[in-house]
Amino acid sequence: MQWALSNLLAAADRDIHEVHIIRLNSKAWNDFTAALNEPMGLRLNELLERDPIWT
């Protein structure tokens, strides 16, 4: 049981790690950072100002 749990946890950790890491080449990184530096659009600002539906 301990062996199975240990291996399942290791596999889950590996899967989560792969999902959270994004690898970009230089051009993609420059495009990404340029997009982050742009001002947010009106619709995004409106969305962020709304009260959450779960409260």
Backbone bond lengths (Angstrom), bond angles and torsions (degrees), N, CA, C in turn:
res aa  C-N    CA-C-N  psi(-1)  N-CA   C-N-CA  omega(-1)  CA-C   N-CA-C  phi
1 M - - - 1.452 - - 1.532 110.46 -
2 Q 1.334 117.21 -44.97 1.462 120.69 -179.30 1.530 110.78 -63.87
3 W 1.333 117.01 -38.06 1.463 120.67 178.92 1.529 110.35 -62.45
4 A 1.344 116.30 -46.31 1.463 120.51 -179.31 1.535 110.39 -62.93
5 L 1.317 117.06 -45.00 1.456 120.69 -179.99 1.530 110.81 -62.29
6 S 1.301 117.22 -43.72 1.457 121.48 179.51 1.527 111.27 -61.08
7 N 1.321 116.45 -44.78 1.467 120.01 -179.89 1.520 112.10 -70.25
8 L 1.318 118.08 -36.37 1.466 120.61 177.28 1.526 110.58 -66.34
9 L 1.315 117.06 -41.14 1.463 120.14 178.25 1.522 111.23 -65.12
10 A 1.317 117.51 -40.11 1.463 121.14 178.26 1.533 110.36 -64.43
11 A 1.326 116.75 -42.30 1.468 120.24 179.46 1.525 110.61 -66.38
12 A 1.318 117.34 -41.25 1.465 120.88 178.66 1.520 110.32 -63.86
13 D 1.310 117.38 -43.20 1.460 121.46 178.67 1.525 110.32 -61.38
14 R 1.308 117.52 -42.14 1.468 122.18 178.93 1.535 110.35 -63.60
15 D 1.326 117.69 -43.33 1.469 121.50 179.41 1.524 111.13 -63.53
16 I 1.312 117.24 -44.18 1.462 121.17 179.77 1.520 110.03 -64.53
17 H 1.301 117.14 -41.58 1.462 121.58 179.76 1.530 110.69 -61.02
18 E 1.317 117.78 -42.71 1.464 121.58 -179.35 1.518 111.75 -65.20
19 V 1.320 118.02 -33.75 1.456 121.72 -178.22 1.523 111.24 -73.71
20 H 1.317 117.57 -30.08 1.459 121.00 -173.85 1.525 114.44 -91.75
21 I 1.284 118.34 -5.30 1.463 120.82 179.83 1.525 108.85 -106.39
22 I 1.315 114.63 126.08 1.461 120.65 178.18 1.523 107.18 -116.00
23 R 1.294 116.34 125.74 1.463 120.92 179.28 1.526 108.95 -105.05
24 L 1.320 115.55 126.48 1.458 121.09 -178.63 1.522 109.75 -124.45
25 N 1.325 115.86 142.15 1.460 118.57 172.01 1.536 108.27 -76.86
26 S 1.311 117.58 176.62 1.470 121.37 -174.72 1.519 112.62 -59.51
27 K 1.315 117.59 -43.50 1.470 120.10 -179.12 1.517 110.73 -66.09
28 A 1.320 116.87 -44.92 1.457 120.11 179.85 1.530 110.84 -63.30
29 W 1.345 117.10 -39.49 1.465 120.87 177.78 1.529 110.66 -63.12
30 N 1.333 116.74 -44.33 1.465 120.19 178.62 1.521 111.46 -63.40
31 D 1.328 117.80 -40.97 1.462 121.34 176.87 1.525 110.58 -63.70
32 F 1.313 116.72 -42.14 1.464 122.04 -179.83 1.525 111.06 -62.90
33 T 1.332 117.16 -48.84 1.463 119.23 -178.71 1.530 111.55 -68.28
34 A 1.319 117.30 -32.90 1.468 119.90 175.95 1.527 110.21 -64.55
35 A 1.320 117.14 -40.87 1.469 120.66 178.35 1.522 110.99 -64.75
36 L 1.329 117.60 -37.34 1.465 120.42 177.90 1.523 111.77 -66.34
37 N 1.312 117.13 -29.66 1.455 120.87 -179.47 1.525 113.54 -80.92
38 E 1.317 117.28 -12.13 1.463 121.16 177.68 1.527 109.70 -73.53
39 P 1.331 117.69 148.91 1.463 119.28 175.97 1.530 110.82 -66.77
40 M 1.331 114.88 150.65 1.463 119.23 178.53 1.523 109.65 -70.61
41 G 1.322 115.65 149.10 1.455 120.93 177.74 1.523 111.60 -73.59
42 L 1.300 115.77 163.92 1.458 122.65 -178.92 1.525 111.62 -57.61
43 R 1.314 117.44 -44.49 1.475 120.31 -177.40 1.522 111.70 -64.95
44 L 1.330 117.57 -37.09 1.460 120.22 177.89 1.523 110.48 -67.85
45 N 1.320 117.13 -41.24 1.460 120.27 176.52 1.527 110.58 -60.37
46 E 1.329 116.99 -43.61 1.465 120.57 178.61 1.528 110.78 -61.80
47 L 1.308 116.85 -42.05 1.457 121.04 179.22 1.523 110.97 -62.30
48 L 1.313 117.59 -43.75 1.460 121.02 -178.92 1.525 112.48 -68.53
49 E 1.330 117.77 -23.60 1.451 121.20 179.55 1.534 112.71 -84.49
50 R 1.312 118.48 -14.32 1.462 121.42 -179.74 1.525 111.77 -69.67
51 D 1.316 115.05 151.63 1.468 119.87 171.07 1.525 108.03 -73.66
52 P 1.317 117.65 140.26 1.464 119.91 178.20 1.527 111.30 -62.18
53 I 1.314 116.28 146.68 1.468 120.34 -178.90 1.522 112.08 -76.08
54 W 1.333 118.29 -14.80 1.457 120.93 -175.48 1.535 112.62 -91.57
55 T 1.335 118.08 3.41 1.464 117.83 179.00 1.497 111.67 -98.35
